[in-house]
Amino acid sequence: MGRPLEQVKQRAIQHWFEDGLSEICIGVYFVSIGVLFLLQTWPEPGSWLAGLLGLGTLVVVGLGVWLVRPLIRVLKERLAYPRTGYVAYHPPARLHRALSLFLGALMAAFFGWFILSYSQTTSAWLPVLEALALAVPAFVIGQRAGLIRFYLYALITIVISAGLSLSGTGDLVGTAWVFIAAGLVMAFSGLVVFILYLRNVRPPQEAPDGD
Amino acid sequence: MGTDFSELRRSMSEVDRLIHEPARLLIVSILYAVESADFLYLKRETGLTRGNLSAHLSRLETAGYIEIEKTYRGKIPLTLCRLAETGRQAFESYHQQLKEFVQGSPLNSGDNPGGKS
C-alpha cells in the first residue's frame, strides 16, 4: 500500500507543474537576471552607467524574489485552477526545512569561499558554480515530481556552463549566459507545456462544485 | 507452522468500511497527501462523476472524516475539502490494518496451498 500512496503524493506535486506556468515565470526571471549581468560588462567599471546597472540588477533580483510567487499564483488562479482544480500543499516538515536551510548555508559558504579565493583560474569556473546552484533544485524537483524535463533542465544547465568555462568564458559574462540559457530553456519548455495544457484541458462548463 | 486464518479474518472484519470502498479510499488518500484540495481536483484525480463524488464526500463528511468548506475565489464558487484529524487517524489505522493483513497473508508466509511447489 505504501507505493500507491507515494504515487498519490507525487501526482499532487506534478499537479503544480502540469500547466508550465511556474517554469515560464521563473525562466523569464532568469533571462532578465542574465541580461542585466551581461549589460553590466559593457560600460567602464566605476562609471555611472555601471553603477546604475548594478543597482538595476539588485532591484530586479530582489523584486523578482518578492513578485514571482504572487505572479505565478495570479496566473494559476486565472488559467489553471478553473481547468484542473486547486491544491494546497502541506508545509514542509521541520526536518525538510532544516535540511533546506543547511544546504542553503552550505552553498552560501561555498560561494563565499569561492569569492574570497577569487583568481583568474577560479573565475573561469564561476559559470559551473552558478549552474550547480540552478541545477541542484531542478534535479530535486525532478525527483520529487517524477518529471523528466527537470532532470533535462539540470543536465542542459551543467553542460552549457561547462562548455562556457572550458571555452574560457568565465566570470560575469559566463554567469550571464548560464542564466540566459537556463532561463530560455525553462521558459520555452514551460511554454510548450502550457500550450499543450490549454489544448488538452478545457474548463468544466457545469454548475458550481459539489451541488 | 501455518497462517492463523481466524486472526486474519477477524482483522479484516474490523477494517473501516467507510474507507475500504475504492472511491472513498482514493479520495481519502488524495486528501491525506495534501493540505486541502478543491472539488474539481478531486473529480479529475478520482475520475468519478460529479454526483458520485458529491455522494462520497457527503458520507465522509457525515462521518467526520473530512471537512468541506464552501467559499469563493473571487466570484467563482469553490468547494474545498480537507482531511479532518479523525479521518487522518482512521486512514492511518486502515493503512496499518491492511499492512498487517498483507504481511500475515499466505503469499508472504511462504505457504502456497493452491500453487505449484
Interface residues (C-beta under 8 A of the other chain):
Chain A: M1 P4 L5 V8 K9 R11 A12 H15 E77 Y81 P82 T84 G85 Y86 V87 A88 Y89 H90 P91 P204 E206 P208 D209 G210 D211
Chain B: S29 I30 Y32 A33 V34 E35 S36 A37 D38 F39 L40 Y41 L42 K43 R44 E45 R50 L53 S54 L57 I68 K70 R73 G74 I76 P77 L78 T79 L80 H95 L98 K99 V102
